[in-house]
Amino acid sequence: MITMITTVVFVARLGAVKADTLLVINTDKQIDVASGSDFEFSFDISVCSQQGKEYIQVDLYDNGYSYGMDTSQRPDPMLMIARGQTAYPTASYNADWQKWSWRPTWAQKDEDGYETFRPYHRIVIDNRACTEQCLNGDNVCEDNCEMVKSYGDIFKGVVKNVNFFTENRLNGNLRARCSSTPPCPEPDGNECSNKGECKNIDSVGVCSCVVGYGDVACDKVATTLPNGEQQPVDGNPFLLNEKMWDYYSFEVPPTPVGSESTIIVELNRLFGDPILFVKRAADGKANGGSGIAYGVPSTQDFTTMADMNSFRSRLDYHHIELTNADSGLYYVGVFNNNQYLKEVSKYYLRARWNNNGAGVETPMCPFDCFGDSHGTCDADIPNGKSVCTCEVNSYGGEYCQGKVIPFDTDDHLASGIDGVIAPGEWNYIQIDTAFFPDATKDGLRVIFSYQGNGHPLLIVKYNDYPSYENADDILSSSRNMRSPTEYHIPADIMSRSGVYYIGILNINYYVHDGFSYNIVINAGKSSSTKLPNFISVSLVMIFSLFVCMLIALAKRIVQNRQLARMRALRAAQIAANPELAFTFGGAGNRRIEPFRGTPQNVISRIPIVTFRDAGDGPKLDDCDYSCAVCLDEFVNGDRLRQLTLCGHQFHTACLDEWLGQHDNCPLCRAPVVGEEGGGGAEDSGNHRQQQQNVELTSVFRPSNDENTNNDDRNDNSSPYSVV
């Protein structure tokens, strides 16, 4: 259905704006707004009322936008209108609470468009007969009735080109139109982009998109996913460029009475840094969810609709499982982040759903538990979902994806365990304190040697298979691990009797290669364990390694207990973000806690040095060449901040991100504010200092929601952009 639309005249405030800002009937107005400036306008909706058309849609479009455009090249408009008064509506940002507020309080604004950095902004005025609406108990209209009595049919509006994040001029198109029915978005001037039908849902115009398209205006390609079939079917993976999105959709049919649906979406990553999102199309803030109702996923859905753990932990297998899922249209989004890894993403995708009581009648597990040889998918009736039951002492992990190797023989004590790990694979070394009775008081000593170009991650967990998110101790995550290296798992980690697992993951992100390894484990504070037989080095090399290991051990004894807490940083790097808030914020209506990070004037005074692997310039201890925040190694030319009290060094952007929410060293927790003589947080007027989020390329903006809100920004000023 195509809604009949009549253009409304805008009247700019004379004396405040130039005469050439006046808008002409039936003519879209081109506006040019400098960064940090406002364009003010007003219009009389009686033009619409006289025609019996009580819906007015105000549109703003960024004419300079193109898909994939860096945020740094874009303007940052905010559209707001209010039923007339002497002053135009205003917006102000509270740095302490990290949120926007508007005056007057009844001002309408496109928060979704602003939060997600959408190039198309839209406000709909519902001006139906207030008497009828008030009788029906419509609270919005009750306010509207009061506004009509006080201010009549005059509206005033402002296009504000915010300069917190970018500083580019807005070349935009502004228009207002009348409609007799709830209007739908028309970003290109065509309702629903000519790719859908406008439907009236609860007095709101909603685009019902044709197959293959999606989002609020049907302007995104959303490929349909079949039930249970891996895509693409030709065996060639999907390709996704850096900082880009792919969208997909599937429809879950209504469930039989008494049954519920389970949905599993799986992403098998080969290359790149993808993030998997799954969103029920109708979910949004209006109905207690997050994101934009009827919109595709955006980065503001990160904490509620994305597989955060797999992304943060640098895994190859990502999945989202929804139990008790509602029927209806679902969107899948894949975003190729480029902050840590600048690489075209290659991946496979599969979506599955059933209506069998949350998977109880027909069990359905992620990745099918890696096949019958690894485990079986069984119904976990009390929890209403299915779980993988792995082959005992053979395979382990959430999907039975890793090989379990018990360390339990005298041969193991003498020469260790040998293994080979392909990119992205896990081995779990199983340790029972019954085999190491002194471990609970003296801890364990671990000597790890490897050959190859892979990237080993060594982590420890009691009574469970470890991941980067749940580890009790992190032995090593650096790509520059020296081989062999000796580690000590302290007694406070080993204090409980029972089974422990040392997880060995070959991280398949920065390098794509396998490695062979040997791991020797002994109880006690000292060890006479021989180095693996296959390591043959000269006496000079042995002496160098010995010195290096002594340095590393001295540091590890102090740091190992603290490294276990580093996983909290991984969560803080997302959740503490003040601007992407809803981009990566949670659902609900909670108050944002006041900002308690290190003041920007303190951060800016922390010394910056340039790393040099050889020659002049600062150097780290020979055994530590990696940043403990992002886990990446330092390379020649990297800009590092060095904390003066503890001496620890980090990538400048990484430390700035951490200090944006903390006031201590991310590694040893030594204070920063005290040593730098800082004071309280200050409002610099440019809130890019408070926008950091280490995981995504998005620019973070504050939200008026009580959650921290994120957006779909691709920003070169992001902390992990190239310095």
C-alpha positions as CSV (number, residue, x, y, z in Angstrom):
1,M,0.0,0.0,0.0
2,I,1.4,3.4,-1.0
3,T,0.5,6.2,1.5
4,M,-0.6,9.5,0.0
5,I,1.8,12.2,1.2
6,T,1.7,16.0,1.1
7,T,4.7,18.2,1.7
8,V,4.6,20.6,4.6
9,V,6.2,24.1,4.6
10,F,9.2,24.7,6.9
11,V,9.6,28.2,8.2
12,A,13.0,29.0,9.5
13,R,13.3,31.4,12.5
14,L,14.0,34.8,11.0
15,G,16.9,36.6,12.6
16,A,18.5,33.3,13.7
17,V,19.1,31.7,10.3
18,K,19.6,33.1,6.9
19,A,16.7,33.7,4.6
20,D,17.8,31.1,2.2
21,T,17.1,28.4,4.8
22,L,13.3,28.9,4.2
23,L,11.7,25.7,2.8
24,V,9.4,25.7,-0.2
25,I,6.2,23.6,-0.4
26,N,6.7,20.3,-2.2
27,T,10.4,20.8,-2.3
28,D,12.9,18.9,-0.3
29,K,15.3,21.3,1.4
30,Q,19.1,20.8,1.0
31,I,20.8,22.0,4.1
32,D,24.5,22.6,4.9
33,V,25.4,22.5,8.6
34,A,28.9,23.0,9.9
35,S,30.3,20.6,12.6
36,G,29.2,21.9,16.0
37,S,26.4,24.1,14.5
38,D,22.6,23.9,14.4
39,F,20.0,24.3,11.7
40,E,16.7,25.6,13.1
41,F,13.3,25.4,11.5
42,S,9.6,25.5,12.3
43,F,6.4,24.4,10.6
44,D,2.7,24.5,11.1
45,I,0.9,21.1,11.1
46,S,-2.5,22.7,10.6
47,V,-1.7,22.3,6.9
48,C,-2.0,18.5,7.4
49,S,-5.0,18.7,9.8
50,Q,-7.0,20.7,7.2
51,Q,-6.5,17.8,4.8
52,G,-7.6,15.2,7.5
53,K,-4.1,13.8,7.7
54,E,-2.9,13.6,11.3
55,Y,0.5,11.9,10.8
56,I,3.5,14.0,10.0
57,Q,6.8,12.4,9.1
58,V,10.0,14.5,9.4
59,D,13.0,13.0,7.5
60,L,16.6,13.9,7.4
61,Y,19.1,12.2,5.1
62,D,22.9,12.5,4.9
63,N,23.5,13.0,1.2
64,G,27.2,12.3,1.5
65,Y,26.8,8.8,3.0
66,S,28.0,5.7,1.2
67,Y,28.0,2.2,2.6
68,G,31.2,1.2,4.4
69,M,32.2,4.8,4.8
70,D,34.6,5.5,7.7
71,T,32.9,7.3,10.6
72,S,35.8,9.8,10.6
73,Q,34.5,11.0,7.2
74,R,30.9,11.5,8.2
75,P,28.9,14.2,10.0
76,D,27.1,13.3,13.2
77,P,23.5,14.7,13.0
78,M,20.9,14.7,15.6
79,L,17.3,15.5,14.7
80,M,14.8,16.8,17.3
81,I,11.5,18.6,17.2
82,A,9.0,20.0,19.8
83,R,5.6,21.5,19.7
84,G,6.2,25.2,19.4
85,Q,7.4,27.5,22.1
86,T,9.6,30.6,22.1
87,A,12.8,28.6,22.2
88,Y,14.0,25.8,19.9
89,P,14.6,22.3,21.4
90,T,18.1,21.8,22.8
91,A,20.2,18.8,23.6
92,S,22.9,18.6,26.3
93,Y,25.3,15.9,27.3
94,N,26.1,15.1,31.0
95,A,29.7,13.7,31.1
96,D,29.3,12.3,34.7
97,W,26.2,10.3,33.8
98,Q,27.3,9.8,30.1
99,K,23.8,10.5,28.7
100,W,21.9,13.0,26.7
101,S,19.0,15.1,27.9
102,W,16.6,17.3,25.9
103,R,14.6,20.4,26.5
104,P,11.7,20.7,26.5
105,T,11.0,17.4,28.1
106,W,8.4,16.6,25.5
107,A,10.9,17.0,22.6
108,Q,10.8,14.2,20.1
109,K,14.1,12.9,18.7
110,D,15.4,10.0,16.7
111,E,17.5,8.3,19.3
112,D,17.9,5.2,17.3
113,G,19.2,7.0,14.3
114,Y,21.7,8.9,16.5
115,E,22.9,6.0,18.6
116,T,23.5,3.8,15.6
117,F,25.0,6.5,13.4
118,R,22.3,5.9,10.8
119,P,22.4,8.2,7.7
120,Y,18.6,8.4,7.7
121,H,16.8,10.1,10.6
122,R,13.1,10.1,11.1
123,I,10.5,11.4,13.5
124,V,6.7,10.7,13.3
125,I,4.2,13.0,14.9
126,D,0.9,11.4,15.7
127,N,-1.6,14.3,15.8
128,R,-4.8,12.4,15.8
129,A,-7.9,13.9,17.5
130,C,-6.7,14.3,21.1
131,T,-10.2,14.0,22.5
132,E,-10.6,10.5,21.1
133,Q,-7.1,9.4,22.2
134,C,-7.4,10.8,25.7
135,L,-10.7,8.9,26.2
136,N,-8.8,5.8,25.1
137,G,-6.1,6.4,27.8
138,D,-3.3,7.2,25.4
139,N,-0.7,8.7,27.6
140,V,1.3,10.2,24.7
141,C,-1.8,12.0,23.6
142,E,-2.6,13.2,27.0
143,D,0.7,15.2,26.9
144,N,-0.1,16.1,23.3
145,C,-3.5,17.6,24.4
146,E,-1.8,19.8,26.9
147,M,0.7,20.9,24.3
148,V,-2.1,21.7,21.9
149,K,-3.8,23.9,24.5
150,S,-0.6,25.7,25.2
151,Y,1.2,25.9,21.8
152,G,-1.2,25.1,19.1
153,D,-0.1,23.6,15.8
154,I,3.4,25.2,15.6
155,F,6.4,22.9,15.8
156,K,10.0,23.9,16.0
157,G,13.0,21.7,15.1
158,V,16.7,21.5,15.1
159,V,19.3,19.6,13.1
160,K,22.3,19.5,15.4
161,N,25.6,18.5,13.8
162,V,27.3,17.0,16.9
163,N,31.1,17.4,17.0
164,F,32.0,15.0,19.8
165,F,33.0,12.2,17.5
166,T,33.6,13.6,14.0
167,E,34.0,17.2,12.7
168,N,32.5,17.1,9.2
169,R,29.9,19.3,7.5
170,L,26.5,17.9,7.0
171,N,25.1,18.0,3.4
172,G,21.6,16.8,4.1
173,N,18.1,16.6,2.8
174,L,15.3,17.7,5.1
175,R,11.6,17.3,4.5
176,A,8.2,16.9,6.3
177,R,5.1,15.2,4.8
178,C,1.6,14.5,5.9
179,S,-0.1,11.1,5.9
180,S,-3.6,9.7,6.7
181,T,-2.1,6.5,8.0
182,P,1.0,5.7,10.1
183,P,3.9,6.4,7.6
184,C,6.8,4.1,7.0
185,P,10.5,5.0,6.5
186,E,11.5,6.1,3.1
187,P,15.3,6.7,3.2
188,D,15.6,7.1,-0.6
189,G,12.3,8.9,-1.0
190,N,10.4,5.6,-1.6
191,E,8.3,4.1,1.1
192,C,10.1,0.9,2.4
193,S,12.7,1.5,-0.3
194,N,10.2,-0.2,-2.8
195,K,11.2,-3.5,-1.2
196,G,8.3,-4.0,1.1
197,E,4.7,-3.1,2.2
198,C,3.9,-0.5,4.8
199,K,1.7,-2.0,7.6
200,N,0.0,-0.4,10.6
201,I,1.1,-2.3,13.7
202,D,-0.1,-0.7,17.0
203,S,-0.5,2.7,15.2
204,V,3.1,2.6,14.0
205,G,4.1,2.2,10.3
206,V,6.2,-0.9,9.9
207,C,7.8,-2.1,6.7
208,S,7.1,-5.8,5.9
209,C,10.0,-6.6,3.6
210,V,10.0,-8.9,0.6
211,V,12.2,-12.0,0.8
212,G,15.8,-11.2,0.6
213,Y,15.6,-7.7,2.2
214,G,15.4,-6.4,5.7
215,D,15.8,-3.6,8.3
216,V,13.3,-0.9,9.2
217,A,13.3,0.5,5.7
218,C,13.9,-2.8,3.8
219,D,17.1,-1.2,2.5
220,K,19.5,-4.0,3.5
221,V,20.1,-7.3,1.7
222,A,19.2,-10.1,4.1
223,T,19.8,-13.5,2.5
224,T,17.3,-16.2,3.6
225,L,18.8,-19.1,5.6
226,P,17.2,-22.6,5.2
227,N,16.7,-24.7,8.3
228,G,19.6,-27.0,9.1
229,E,21.7,-26.5,6.0
230,Q,25.2,-25.0,6.1
231,Q,25.7,-22.1,3.8
232,P,27.1,-21.5,1.2
233,V,26.1,-24.9,-0.2
234,D,28.8,-24.8,-2.9
235,G,31.4,-25.3,-0.2
236,N,33.1,-21.9,-0.8
237,P,32.9,-19.7,2.3
238,F,31.2,-16.4,2.6
239,L,33.7,-13.4,2.1
240,L,33.2,-10.2,4.2
241,N,35.5,-7.2,3.9
242,E,36.8,-5.3,6.9
243,K,34.3,-3.1,8.8
244,M,31.4,-4.5,6.8
245,W,28.2,-6.3,7.7
246,D,26.5,-9.3,6.2
247,Y,22.8,-9.9,7.0
248,Y,20.6,-13.0,6.8
249,S,17.1,-13.9,7.8
250,F,14.9,-16.9,8.6
251,E,11.3,-17.4,9.7
252,V,10.4,-19.6,12.7
253,P,6.8,-20.9,12.4
254,P,4.4,-20.7,15.2
255,T,4.8,-23.6,17.7
256,P,2.2,-26.2,18.5
257,V,0.3,-25.7,21.7
258,G,2.4,-26.8,24.7
259,S,5.7,-26.7,22.8
260,E,8.6,-24.3,22.5
261,S,11.2,-23.5,19.9
262,T,14.9,-23.8,20.1
263,I,17.1,-21.8,17.7
264,I,20.8,-22.4,17.1
265,V,22.9,-20.3,14.8
266,E,26.5,-21.4,14.1
267,L,29.4,-19.6,12.5
268,N,32.5,-21.6,11.5
269,R,35.3,-19.0,11.2
270,L,38.2,-19.5,8.8
271,F,39.7,-16.0,8.6
272,G,39.0,-12.5,9.8
273,D,37.5,-11.3,13.0
274,P,33.8,-11.9,12.7
275,I,31.1,-11.2,15.4
276,L,27.9,-13.2,15.2
277,F,24.6,-11.5,16.1
278,V,21.1,-13.0,16.2
279,K,18.0,-10.8,16.7
280,R,14.3,-11.3,16.6
281,A,13.2,-8.7,14.1
282,A,10.4,-7.3,16.3
283,D,12.5,-7.0,19.4
284,G,13.5,-3.5,20.4
285,K,13.6,-1.1,23.3
286,A,9.9,-0.3,23.0
287,N,9.1,-3.9,24.2
288,G,11.8,-4.3,26.8
289,G,14.6,-5.5,24.5
290,S,17.5,-3.8,23.0
291,G,18.3,-2.4,19.6
292,I,15.8,-1.1,17.0
293,A,12.4,-2.8,16.6
294,Y,12.1,-4.4,13.1
295,G,15.8,-3.5,12.5
296,V,18.7,-5.8,11.6
297,P,21.3,-6.3,14.3
298,S,23.7,-3.4,15.1
299,T,26.6,-3.1,17.4
300,Q,24.3,-1.7,20.0
301,D,23.0,-5.2,20.3
302,F,26.4,-6.6,21.3
303,T,25.8,-7.4,25.0
304,T,22.4,-8.9,24.4
305,M,22.4,-10.5,21.0
306,A,26.0,-11.4,20.1
307,D,28.3,-14.2,20.8
308,M,30.7,-12.1,22.9
309,N,32.7,-15.0,24.4
310,S,33.8,-16.6,21.2
311,F,34.7,-13.2,19.8
312,R,36.7,-12.1,22.8
313,S,38.4,-15.5,23.3
314,R,39.6,-15.7,19.6
315,L,37.8,-18.9,18.8
316,D,37.0,-20.4,15.4
317,Y,33.6,-21.7,16.4
318,H,30.9,-19.2,17.3
319,H,27.3,-19.9,18.1
320,I,24.1,-18.5,19.6
321,E,21.4,-20.7,21.1
322,L,18.0,-19.4,21.9
323,T,15.6,-21.6,24.0
324,N,11.9,-20.8,24.5
325,A,12.2,-18.7,21.4
326,D,9.2,-16.9,20.0
327,S,8.1,-17.5,16.5
328,G,8.5,-14.9,13.8
329,L,11.2,-13.3,11.6
330,Y,14.8,-13.4,12.8
331,Y,17.9,-11.6,11.5
332,V,21.4,-12.8,11.6
333,G,24.2,-10.3,11.4
334,V,27.9,-10.9,10.9
335,F,30.3,-7.9,11.4
336,N,34.0,-8.2,10.4
337,N,35.8,-6.2,13.1
338,N,39.2,-4.7,12.0
339,Q,40.6,-3.4,15.2
340,Y,42.9,-6.4,16.1
341,L,43.0,-8.1,12.7
342,K,42.8,-6.4,9.3
343,E,41.7,-9.4,7.2
344,V,38.9,-10.4,4.9
345,S,36.6,-12.7,6.9
346,K,35.8,-16.2,5.5
347,Y,33.1,-18.2,7.3
348,Y,30.3,-20.7,7.0
349,L,26.9,-20.2,8.6
350,R,24.1,-22.6,9.6
351,A,20.7,-21.8,11.3
352,R,18.6,-24.5,12.8
353,W,15.3,-24.5,14.8
354,N,12.7,-26.9,16.0
355,N,9.4,-26.9,17.9
356,N,10.0,-29.8,20.2
357,G,9.8,-28.3,23.6
358,A,13.2,-26.5,23.7
359,G,15.0,-29.4,22.1
360,V,14.0,-32.0,24.7
361,E,12.2,-34.4,22.3
362,T,14.7,-34.0,19.5
363,P,18.0,-32.9,21.0
364,M,19.9,-30.2,19.1
365,C,23.4,-29.2,20.1
366,P,25.9,-26.7,18.6
367,F,28.1,-28.2,15.9
368,D,26.5,-31.6,16.6
369,C,29.1,-32.2,19.3
370,F,31.7,-32.6,16.6
371,G,30.3,-35.9,15.5
372,D,29.7,-39.3,17.1
373,S,33.4,-40.0,17.7
374,H,33.7,-36.9,20.0
375,G,30.3,-37.0,21.8
376,T,26.6,-37.2,21.6
377,C,23.8,-34.6,22.0
378,D,21.5,-35.4,24.9
379,A,18.5,-33.7,26.4
380,D,19.2,-31.8,29.6
381,I,15.6,-31.9,30.8
382,P,15.9,-29.8,34.0
383,N,17.6,-27.0,32.1
384,G,15.2,-27.3,29.1
385,K,18.0,-27.6,26.6
386,S,20.4,-30.1,25.0
387,V,24.0,-30.6,26.0
388,C,27.0,-32.5,24.5
389,T,28.1,-35.6,26.4
390,C,31.7,-36.1,25.4
391,E,33.6,-39.4,25.2
392,V,35.2,-39.8,28.7
393,N,38.9,-39.0,28.9
394,S,39.0,-38.6,25.1
395,Y,37.3,-35.3,24.2
396,G,36.0,-32.3,26.1
397,G,34.8,-28.7,25.8
398,E,31.4,-27.3,25.2
399,Y,31.1,-29.0,21.9
400,C,33.5,-31.9,22.6
401,Q,35.9,-30.0,20.3
402,G,39.1,-30.6,22.2
403,K,41.2,-33.7,22.8
404,V,41.6,-34.7,26.4
405,I,45.0,-36.1,27.4
406,P,45.4,-37.4,31.1
407,F,48.8,-36.7,32.6
408,D,49.0,-39.7,34.8
409,T,52.0,-42.0,34.1
410,D,55.6,-42.2,35.1
411,D,56.6,-41.7,31.5
412,H,54.7,-38.5,31.5
413,L,56.7,-37.4,34.5
414,A,60.0,-38.3,32.8
415,S,59.5,-37.0,29.3
416,G,56.1,-35.2,29.3
417,I,53.3,-35.3,26.8
418,D,53.8,-34.7,23.1
419,G,51.1,-33.3,20.9
420,V,50.3,-31.6,17.6
421,I,47.6,-28.9,17.3
422,A,46.1,-27.5,14.1
423,P,45.0,-23.9,13.9
424,G,42.0,-23.2,16.0
425,E,42.1,-26.6,17.9
426,W,42.3,-27.4,21.6
427,N,44.1,-29.9,23.7
428,Y,43.2,-30.4,27.4
429,I,45.9,-31.8,29.7
430,Q,44.0,-33.5,32.5
431,I,45.7,-33.3,35.9
432,D,44.5,-35.1,39.1
433,T,45.9,-33.9,42.4
434,A,45.9,-37.5,43.5
435,F,48.8,-38.0,41.1
436,F,50.5,-34.8,42.4
437,P,49.7,-34.9,46.2
438,D,52.1,-31.9,46.9
439,A,50.4,-29.7,44.3
440,T,47.8,-28.3,46.8
441,K,50.6,-26.8,49.0
442,D,53.4,-26.2,46.5
443,G,51.6,-25.7,43.2
444,L,52.8,-27.1,39.9
445,R,55.7,-26.3,37.6
446,V,55.1,-26.5,33.9
447,I,57.7,-26.6,31.2
448,F,56.2,-26.0,27.7
449,S,58.1,-26.3,24.5
450,Y,56.8,-26.0,21.0
451,Q,57.9,-26.0,17.4
452,G,56.1,-24.3,14.5
453,N,54.6,-20.9,13.7
454,G,51.3,-21.3,15.7
455,H,50.1,-19.2,18.5
456,P,49.8,-21.2,21.8
457,L,47.4,-20.0,24.6
458,L,47.9,-21.8,27.9
459,I,45.2,-21.5,30.6
460,V,44.2,-23.4,33.7
461,K,40.8,-24.3,35.2
462,Y,39.7,-26.4,38.1
463,N,37.1,-29.1,37.4
464,D,36.1,-27.8,34.0
465,Y,37.5,-27.2,30.6
466,P,39.0,-23.8,30.5
467,S,38.3,-20.9,28.2
468,Y,39.8,-17.4,28.2
469,E,36.6,-16.2,29.9
470,N,36.5,-18.6,32.8
471,A,40.2,-19.5,33.4
472,D,41.6,-19.7,36.9
473,D,45.1,-18.8,35.7
474,I,46.6,-17.7,32.3
475,L,50.0,-19.1,31.8
476,S,50.7,-17.5,28.5
477,S,48.8,-15.7,25.7
478,S,51.7,-14.1,23.8
479,R,52.6,-14.9,20.3
480,N,56.2,-14.4,21.3
481,M,56.4,-17.2,23.8
482,R,59.9,-18.4,24.2
483,S,60.5,-22.2,23.8
484,P,61.0,-23.8,26.2
485,T,59.3,-21.6,28.9
486,E,58.8,-22.6,32.5
487,Y,55.6,-21.6,34.4
488,H,54.5,-22.0,38.0
489,I,50.8,-22.6,38.9
490,P,50.7,-21.2,42.5
491,A,49.4,-23.2,45.4
492,D,46.4,-20.9,45.9
493,I,45.2,-21.9,42.4
494,M,45.9,-25.6,43.1
495,S,44.5,-25.5,46.7
496,R,41.5,-27.8,45.9
497,S,41.8,-31.5,45.5
498,G,40.5,-33.0,42.3
499,V,40.9,-32.6,38.6
500,Y,42.5,-29.6,36.8
501,Y,42.8,-28.9,33.1
502,I,45.5,-27.1,31.3
503,G,43.9,-25.9,28.0
504,I,46.2,-25.4,25.0
505,L,44.6,-23.5,22.2
506,N,46.3,-22.7,18.9
507,I,44.8,-19.3,18.3
508,N,44.0,-19.0,14.6
509,Y,43.9,-15.3,14.3
510,Y,47.2,-13.5,13.9
511,V,48.9,-16.5,12.3
512,H,47.3,-19.5,10.6
513,D,49.7,-22.4,11.3
514,G,50.0,-25.5,13.4
515,F,52.6,-26.4,16.0
516,S,53.9,-29.5,17.9
517,Y,54.5,-29.3,21.6
518,N,55.9,-31.0,24.6
519,I,54.6,-30.3,28.1
520,V,56.3,-31.5,31.3
521,I,54.6,-31.1,34.7
522,N,56.0,-31.5,38.2
523,A,54.7,-30.7,41.6
524,G,56.7,-28.4,43.9
525,K,58.4,-25.1,44.0
526,S,61.5,-26.5,42.3
527,S,62.0,-29.1,39.7
528,S,64.7,-31.4,38.4
529,T,62.7,-32.3,35.3
530,K,64.8,-32.6,32.2
531,L,63.9,-30.5,29.2
532,P,62.2,-32.5,26.4
533,N,64.6,-34.7,24.5
534,F,63.7,-33.3,21.1
535,I,65.0,-29.8,22.0
536,S,68.6,-29.6,21.0
537,V,70.4,-26.4,21.6
538,S,74.0,-25.2,22.0
539,L,75.4,-24.4,25.4
540,V,75.3,-20.7,24.7
541,M,71.6,-20.9,23.8
542,I,70.9,-23.0,27.0
543,F,72.6,-20.3,29.1
544,S,70.6,-17.5,27.4
545,L,67.4,-19.4,27.9
546,F,68.2,-20.1,31.5
547,V,68.8,-16.3,32.1
548,C,65.6,-15.5,30.3
549,M,63.6,-18.1,32.3
550,L,64.9,-16.7,35.5
551,I,63.7,-13.3,34.6
552,A,60.4,-14.6,33.4
553,L,59.9,-16.7,36.6
554,A,60.6,-13.7,38.8
555,K,57.9,-11.8,37.0
556,R,55.5,-14.7,36.7
557,I,55.6,-15.4,40.5
558,V,54.3,-11.8,41.0
559,Q,52.0,-11.7,38.0
560,N,50.4,-15.1,37.7
561,R,47.9,-14.5,40.4
562,Q,47.0,-11.2,38.8
563,L,46.7,-12.6,35.3
564,A,43.7,-14.7,36.3
565,R,41.9,-11.4,36.8
566,M,42.7,-10.2,33.3
567,R,39.7,-12.0,31.9
568,A,37.6,-9.4,33.8
569,L,39.3,-6.8,31.5
570,R,37.9,-8.6,28.5
571,A,34.4,-8.0,29.7
572,A,35.1,-4.5,31.0
573,Q,36.5,-3.5,27.6
574,I,33.0,-4.0,26.2
575,A,30.5,-3.5,29.0
576,A,32.1,-0.4,30.6
577,N,31.9,1.5,27.3
578,P,30.1,4.8,27.9
579,E,29.0,5.5,24.3
580,L,28.2,2.4,22.4
581,A,26.0,1.8,25.4
582,F,23.1,0.4,23.6
583,T,25.3,-0.5,20.7
584,F,26.8,-2.9,23.2
585,G,24.6,-2.2,26.1
586,G,22.3,-4.5,28.0
587,A,18.5,-4.5,28.1
588,G,16.4,-3.0,30.9
589,N,16.1,0.4,32.4
590,R,19.0,0.9,34.8
591,R,20.8,4.1,35.7
592,I,24.4,4.4,34.3
593,E,27.0,4.5,37.0
594,P,29.0,7.7,37.1
595,F,32.2,7.7,35.2
596,R,35.1,6.7,37.5
597,G,38.0,6.3,35.1
598,T,41.3,8.1,35.1
599,P,41.0,11.8,34.2
600,Q,42.0,12.5,30.6
601,N,44.5,15.1,31.7
602,V,46.2,12.4,33.7
603,I,46.2,9.9,30.8
604,S,47.7,12.4,28.5
605,R,50.7,12.9,30.8
606,I,51.7,9.2,30.9
607,P,54.9,9.0,28.8
608,I,54.6,7.7,25.2
609,V,57.5,5.8,23.8
610,T,58.2,4.1,20.5
611,F,59.1,0.4,20.6
612,R,62.2,-0.8,18.9
613,D,63.1,-4.5,18.8
614,A,66.7,-3.6,18.2
615,G,68.9,-0.5,18.4
616,D,67.9,2.7,20.2
617,G,64.6,3.0,21.9
618,P,62.8,1.5,24.9
619,K,62.9,-2.3,25.2
620,L,61.1,-4.7,27.4
621,D,62.5,-7.6,29.3
622,D,63.7,-10.2,26.8
623,C,60.9,-12.6,27.8
624,D,58.0,-10.2,27.4
625,Y,57.2,-8.5,24.1
626,S,53.4,-8.4,24.2
627,C,50.6,-6.1,25.4
628,A,48.7,-7.7,28.3
629,V,45.5,-5.9,27.2
630,C,45.1,-6.9,23.5
631,L,47.4,-10.0,23.7
632,D,49.2,-8.9,20.6
633,E,53.0,-8.6,20.4
634,F,54.9,-5.3,20.2
635,V,56.5,-4.6,16.8
636,N,58.9,-1.9,15.6
637,G,57.3,1.5,15.6
638,D,54.4,0.7,18.1
639,R,53.6,3.6,20.3
640,L,53.5,2.5,23.9
641,R,52.6,4.1,27.2
642,Q,54.8,3.3,30.1
643,L,53.4,3.6,33.7
644,T,56.1,5.3,35.8
645,L,55.3,3.6,39.1
646,C,55.3,-0.1,38.0
647,G,57.1,0.3,34.6
648,H,54.6,-1.8,32.7
649,Q,54.1,-0.9,29.0
650,F,51.0,-1.3,26.8
651,H,49.9,-0.1,23.4
652,T,48.9,3.5,23.8
653,A,45.4,2.9,22.6
654,C,45.0,-0.2,24.8
655,L,46.0,1.6,28.0
656,D,43.9,4.6,27.1
657,E,40.9,2.3,26.8
658,W,41.6,0.6,30.1
659,L,42.2,3.9,31.9
660,G,39.0,5.3,30.5
661,Q,37.2,3.1,33.1
662,H,39.9,2.3,35.7
663,D,42.6,4.1,37.7
664,N,45.2,1.4,38.0
665,C,47.6,-0.7,35.9
666,P,45.8,-3.5,34.0
667,L,48.5,-6.0,34.9
668,C,49.6,-5.3,38.5
669,R,46.9,-2.9,39.6
670,A,49.4,-0.3,40.7
671,P,47.7,3.1,41.0
672,V,47.9,5.5,38.2
673,V,46.2,8.7,39.4
674,G,48.4,8.9,42.5
675,E,51.6,8.6,40.6
676,E,50.5,11.1,37.9
677,G,49.1,13.6,40.3
678,G,45.7,13.5,38.7
679,G,42.4,15.0,39.9
680,G,38.8,14.4,39.3
681,A,37.4,13.6,35.8
682,E,36.9,16.7,33.7
683,D,34.5,17.4,30.9
684,S,36.7,18.3,28.0
685,G,33.8,19.0,25.7
686,N,35.0,16.3,23.3
687,H,33.8,13.0,24.5
688,R,35.9,10.9,22.2
689,Q,38.1,10.3,25.3
690,Q,35.2,8.4,26.8
691,Q,34.1,6.5,23.7
692,Q,36.6,3.7,23.9
693,N,35.7,0.1,23.2
694,V,38.6,-2.2,22.5
695,E,36.7,-4.8,20.6
696,L,34.9,-3.0,17.8
697,T,35.7,-0.5,15.1
698,S,32.6,1.4,16.1
699,V,32.6,4.9,17.5
700,F,30.8,4.9,20.9
701,R,28.2,7.4,21.7
702,P,26.3,8.2,24.8
703,S,22.7,7.1,25.0
704,N,19.8,8.5,26.9
705,D,18.9,4.9,27.8
706,E,20.0,3.9,31.3
707,N,22.2,1.3,29.7
708,T,25.5,2.0,28.0
709,N,24.7,2.3,24.3
710,N,26.7,1.5,21.3
711,D,26.3,2.2,17.6
712,D,27.2,1.1,14.1
713,R,30.2,3.4,13.8
714,N,33.4,2.5,11.9
715,D,35.8,5.0,13.4
716,N,39.5,5.7,12.7
717,S,39.7,7.4,16.1
718,S,38.8,4.1,17.7
719,P,41.5,3.0,20.2
720,Y,42.6,0.2,18.0
721,S,42.9,2.2,14.8
722,V,46.4,2.6,13.4
723,V,48.3,5.3,15.2
